[in-house]
Amino acid sequence: MLLWSLDHGFHGLLPAPSPRTIDWVALRRAKEQLPFRFGGVRVSGLQDAESLSEAGLASVDQADQNVAQAAIAQAVALARRLNCERVLLEPGVVQVPGEVVAADLASASASWTQEAAGTLLARRNARLDVALDAACRSLHRLHAQHPDVVFCLTPSRNVLGLGDFRGLAAIFEDLSRCGIAYWHDATAASCRQHFLGEDPGELLEGCSKYLLGMTLGDFCEGQKYLPPGAGGVDYPLLSAYRHRTAKGFAVAVELEPGVDPGELRGVQAYLDKFDL
């Protein structure tokens, strides 16, 4: 796995839950002889935005909180085994009354319209303050438990998630002394722009002083994590913010499993144009 990644022009991995069993400790030992690093550990994978392990961070129900805290503790343990200080997570999902048929903006089967997405967002906003309070308490507790870990918050593909400009700005303001960071997800931000009219530039600017990394992919017509350049993501914009940050900045490429590995050289060439 390490040699394959290096052969395809990559210099590290961003571990996340996977159906494939991986001996991460063996990989850590193997990488000691190679120019390779782990950029961070994600609490949840990116394929299903409606079943996030960390969704309960914004819940007032203790059982939901326990599930989220257990999943995050597993990610923290893996990060420590890999000698990696960053753990990526979404800041939680707002619980709303009534039925929610779909919430993942990148779901090709949900038949999203701007009106439907806006209606669901309004339901979220009606319960936002309570959820933000719960999420801030949860994140503050996580920081106290794991002061050596940098928790990186990501945007939400889930309409009910707290990972938009309004939610993230409130969290960063409340936890400004807790070392919480921001990790931009280009696909999630593009989904929110397409269906909710949210400007990725506003999100990047508002969170720029907390920005530590990016996950790159593209979005077009219900297809998520396409090769960069295949959708509507503004890569010159991402490049500008990447170069305003510290040297420890990490960039990861996340693609749908169905993307042909033969396209990776083209991905590298495209990102090289923007020094990403």
C-alpha positions in Angstrom: 0.0 0.0 0.0 2.8 2.4 0.9 4.8 1.7 -2.3 1.7 1.9 -4.4 0.9 5.3 -3.0 4.4 6.6 -3.5 4.5 5.2 -7.1 1.3 7.2 -7.9 2.8 10.4 -6.6 1.3 10.5 -3.1 3.4 11.0 0.1 0.9 9.9 2.8 -2.5 8.5 3.8 -5.4 9.8 5.7 -6.8 6.7 7.6 -10.5 6.3 8.0 -13.0 3.4 8.8 -12.9 1.0 5.9 -14.5 -2.4 5.1 -11.0 -3.6 4.5 -9.0 -4.8 7.5 -5.7 -2.9 7.7 -2.8 -3.5 10.0 -2.1 0.2 10.7 0.7 -0.6 13.2 2.5 -2.7 10.5 2.1 0.2 8.1 3.5 2.6 10.6 6.6 0.5 11.0 7.0 0.1 7.3 6.8 3.8 6.7 9.7 4.5 9.0 12.0 3.5 6.1 10.0 5.6 3.5 9.3 9.3 2.8 5.7 8.8 4.0 3.4 10.2 6.6 -0.1 10.0 8.0 -1.9 13.4 7.7 -4.6 12.6 10.2 -7.3 10.1 11.2 -11.0 10.5 10.3 -13.6 9.4 12.8 -16.0 8.4 9.9 -15.6 7.6 6.3 -16.9 10.0 3.7 -19.2 7.7 1.8 -22.3 8.0 4.0 -23.0 11.4 5.5 -26.2 10.2 7.1 -24.7 7.7 9.6 -21.8 9.6 11.0 -20.3 8.0 14.1 -19.8 11.5 15.6 -23.4 12.7 14.8 -24.3 12.5 18.5 -21.9 15.3 19.5 -24.7 17.8 19.0 -27.3 15.7 20.8 -28.7 16.3 24.3 -29.4 12.5 24.6 -26.6 10.9 26.7 -26.8 7.6 24.7 -26.1 9.5 21.5 -23.2 11.3 23.2 -21.8 8.0 24.4 -21.8 6.5 20.8 -20.1 9.6 19.5 -17.5 9.7 22.2 -16.7 6.0 21.8 -16.1 6.4 18.1 -13.9 9.4 18.6 -11.9 7.6 21.3 -11.2 4.8 18.8 -9.9 7.4 16.2 -7.8 9.0 18.9 -6.3 5.6 19.8 -5.4 4.9 16.2 -3.9 8.4 15.8 -1.6 7.8 18.7 -0.6 4.4 17.3 0.3 6.1 14.1 2.1 9.0 15.9 -0.4 11.4 14.3 -1.8 14.3 16.3 -4.8 15.2 14.1 -8.3 13.7 14.3 -10.9 14.8 11.7 -14.6 14.9 12.5 -17.8 16.7 11.8 -19.1 18.7 14.7 -22.4 16.9 15.0 -25.9 16.7 13.5 -29.0 18.6 14.7 -31.9 16.4 15.8 -35.1 17.7 14.3 -38.7 16.5 15.0 -40.5 14.6 12.3 -39.4 12.4 9.5 -36.2 13.1 7.5 -36.3 11.2 4.2 -32.7 12.1 3.2 -30.1 14.5 4.4 -26.9 13.8 2.4 -26.6 16.5 -0.3 -24.3 14.2 -2.4 -26.8 11.4 -2.6 -27.6 10.8 -6.2 -30.9 9.0 -5.2 -32.3 11.8 -3.1 -33.4 14.0 -6.1 -32.5 17.2 -4.3 -33.8 20.6 -5.3 -32.7 23.9 -3.8 -36.2 24.3 -2.3 -36.1 20.9 -0.6 -32.6 21.5 0.8 -33.5 24.9 2.0 -36.6 23.6 3.8 -34.6 21.0 5.6 -32.0 23.6 6.5 -34.7 25.8 8.0 -35.8 22.8 10.2 -32.2 22.5 11.3 -31.9 26.2 12.1 -34.9 26.1 14.4 -33.0 23.7 16.7 -29.5 25.1 16.0 -28.8 26.9 19.3 -29.5 23.9 21.5 -27.4 21.7 19.2 -24.5 24.1 19.2 -24.5 24.3 22.9 -24.3 20.5 23.1 -21.6 20.3 20.5 -19.4 22.9 22.2 -19.7 21.1 25.5 -18.8 17.8 23.8 -15.8 19.3 22.0 -14.6 21.1 25.1 -14.7 17.8 27.0 -12.8 16.0 24.2 -10.1 18.7 24.4 -9.8 18.3 28.1 -9.5 14.5 27.8 -7.1 14.5 24.9 -5.0 17.8 25.1 -2.4 16.3 22.8 -4.8 15.8 19.9 -5.8 18.5 17.4 -9.5 18.0 16.6 -10.1 19.2 13.0 -13.7 20.1 12.2 -15.0 19.5 8.6 -17.9 20.9 6.6 -21.1 18.8 6.4 -22.6 17.1 3.4 -25.5 16.4 5.8 -28.0 19.3 5.6 -28.6 18.9 9.3 -24.9 18.9 10.2 -23.3 21.8 12.1 -20.5 22.1 9.5 -21.5 25.2 7.7 -20.3 28.8 8.1 -22.8 29.7 10.8 -22.2 26.6 12.9 -18.5 26.4 12.6 -18.0 30.2 13.3 -20.0 29.8 16.5 -18.0 26.8 17.6 -14.6 28.4 16.9 -15.6 31.5 18.8 -16.7 29.5 21.8 -13.6 27.1 21.7 -11.0 29.6 20.6 -8.6 28.5 23.4 -9.1 24.8 22.8 -6.8 24.3 19.8 -9.7 23.2 17.6 -8.8 23.4 13.9 -10.6 23.5 10.5 -10.2 20.9 7.7 -11.8 21.9 4.4 -13.7 19.3 2.4 -14.0 20.6 -1.2 -16.7 18.2 -2.2 -18.9 18.9 0.9 -18.5 22.7 0.3 -19.4 22.3 -3.4 -22.6 20.4 -2.5 -23.6 23.1 -0.1 -22.9 25.8 -2.7 -24.9 24.0 -5.3 -28.1 23.3 -3.3 -27.9 25.9 -0.5 -26.2 28.8 -2.2 -23.4 28.8 0.5 -20.2 30.4 -0.7 -17.1 28.2 -0.1 -15.0 31.4 -0.1 -17.0 32.7 2.9 -16.4 29.5 4.7 -12.7 29.4 4.0 -12.2 33.1 4.9 -14.2 32.8 8.1 -12.2 29.7 9.2 -8.9 30.6 7.6 -6.9 31.2 10.8 -7.9 27.7 12.0 -7.2 26.0 8.6 -4.8 23.0 8.8 -5.7 20.9 5.7 -8.0 20.0 2.9 -9.6 17.0 1.4 -9.8 17.4 -2.4 -12.4 15.9 -4.8 -15.1 17.3 -7.0 -18.9 17.3 -7.3 -21.1 17.4 -10.3 -24.8 16.4 -10.9 -25.1 14.2 -7.9 -21.7 12.5 -8.3 -19.3 13.0 -5.4 -15.6 12.8 -4.9 -14.9 13.0 -8.6 -11.3 13.6 -9.8 -10.4 17.3 -9.3 -11.3 19.4 -12.3 -14.3 17.2 -13.2 -16.9 19.3 -11.4 -17.5 22.8 -10.0 -14.9 23.1 -7.3 -12.9 26.4 -7.5 -9.3 25.1 -7.3 -7.6 28.5 -7.7 -9.5 29.6 -4.6 -8.3 26.5 -2.6 -4.7 27.2 -3.7 -4.9 30.7 -2.5 -5.9 29.6 1.0 -3.5 26.7 1.1 -0.6 29.1 0.6 -1.8 31.5 3.3 -1.3 28.8 6.0 1.5 27.2 8.0 4.0 24.6 6.7 2.2 21.8 8.5 -0.7 22.1 6.0 -1.8 18.7 4.6 -3.7 18.0 1.4 -5.5 14.7 0.8 -7.3 13.4 -2.3 -10.5 11.5 -1.8 -12.1 9.8 -4.8 -15.0 7.5 -5.3 -13.9 3.8 -5.2 -15.1 3.5 -8.8 -12.6 6.0 -10.2 -10.0 4.3 -12.4 -6.6 4.3 -10.8 -5.3 5.3 -14.2 -6.7 8.7 -13.7 -4.4 9.5 -10.7 -1.6 10.8 -12.9 -4.1 13.2 -14.4 -5.2 14.2 -10.9 -1.6 14.9 -9.9 -1.0 17.0 -13.1 -4.1 19.0 -12.5 -3.4 19.7 -8.9 0.2 20.6 -9.7 -1.1 23.5 -11.8 -2.4 25.1 -8.6 0.5 23.9 -6.4 -1.8 21.7 -4.4 
